């Protein structure tokens, strides 16, 4: 009996298990396709997160320069927060995408 990674949730389970105790995935059939599907779903999730953070970054820039001059007061704080969160989130998500692709199927 060895510990292997579940093809769906990637948590460690017994190689003799008929079902994953974490995600309840049936392991009696073809686990190769489950691994590929799980990888594609994770890739899609990361790309969606990347798009959301990029949109937040662009929204921060648009709010900052709306009307031809830099924002002032509360609007400037909202724009800067959106800009910083979007930029940081985008960079972190892109690094996660690269690391995920290195673990490619």
C-alpha positions in Angstrom: 0.0 0.0 0.0 1.5 3.3 -1.1 0.3 6.9 -0.9 -0.7 8.4 -4.3 -2.2 11.7 -5.4 -5.9 11.8 -6.1 -6.4 12.6 -9.8 -9.2 15.1 -9.0 -8.1 17.0 -5.8 -4.4 16.1 -5.7 -4.5 15.1 -2.0 -2.7 12.0 -0.8 -4.7 8.8 -0.6 -4.1 5.1 -0.4 -3.3 3.4 -3.7 -5.8 0.7 -2.7 -8.7 3.1 -2.1 -11.8 2.8 -4.2 -12.9 6.3 -3.5 -11.1 9.5 -2.5 -11.9 10.3 1.1 -11.5 14.1 0.5 -13.5 14.7 -2.7 -15.4 11.4 -2.9 -14.3 10.8 -6.5 -14.7 7.2 -7.7 -11.3 5.7 -8.5 -12.4 2.4 -9.9 -12.5 3.6 -13.5 -10.1 5.5 -15.8 -8.2 7.9 -13.6 -6.1 9.3 -16.5 -9.1 11.2 -17.9 -9.9 12.6 -14.3 -6.3 13.9 -14.1 -6.5 15.7 -17.4 -9.9 17.2 -16.7 -8.8 18.4 -13.3 -5.7 20.0 -14.9 -7.8 21.8 -17.5 -10.3 23.0 -14.9 -7.4 24.4 -12.7 -5.9 26.1 -15.8 -9.3 27.7 -16.6 -9.7 28.9 -13.1 -6.3 30.5 -13.0 -6.9 32.3 -16.4 -10.2 33.6 -15.1 -8.6 35.0 -12.0 -5.9 36.6 -14.1 -8.5 38.3 -16.3 -10.4 39.6 -13.2 -7.2 41.1 -11.7 -6.2 42.6 -15.1 -9.7 44.2 -15.3 -9.4 45.6 -11.8 -6.0 47.1 -12.7 -7.4 48.7 -15.8 -10.4 50.0 -13.9 -8.0 51.7 -11.4 -6.2 53.4 -14.1 -9.4 54.6 -15.8 -10.9 55.9 -12.5 -7.6 57.7 -11.7 -7.5 59.6 -15.1 -11.3 60.0 -15.6 -12.1 63.5 -16.8 -8.5 64.4 -18.0 -6.8 65.1 -14.7 -5.8 62.9 -11.7 -8.4 62.0 -9.2 -8.7 63.7 -5.8 -10.2 62.7 -2.4 -12.0 59.4 -2.0 -11.9 58.7 -5.7 -8.1 58.7 -5.7 -8.0 56.2 -2.8 -10.4 53.9 -4.6 -8.4 54.2 -7.9 -5.0 53.5 -6.1 -6.4 50.6 -4.2 -7.9 49.1 -7.4 -4.7 49.7 -9.3 -2.5 48.1 -6.6 -4.7 45.1 -5.9 -5.2 44.5 -9.6 -1.5 44.7 -10.4 -0.4 42.6 -7.5 -3.1 40.0 -8.0 -2.3 39.8 -11.7 1.4 39.2 -11.1 0.8 36.5 -8.4 -1.7 34.8 -10.6 0.7 34.7 -13.6 3.3 33.2 -11.4 0.8 30.5 -10.3 0.0 29.8 -13.9 3.6 29.3 -14.8 4.1 27.0 -11.8 0.9 25.1 -12.8 2.2 24.6 -16.3 5.4 23.2 -15.0 3.4 20.5 -13.3 1.8 19.8 -16.7 0.1 16.4 -17.3 
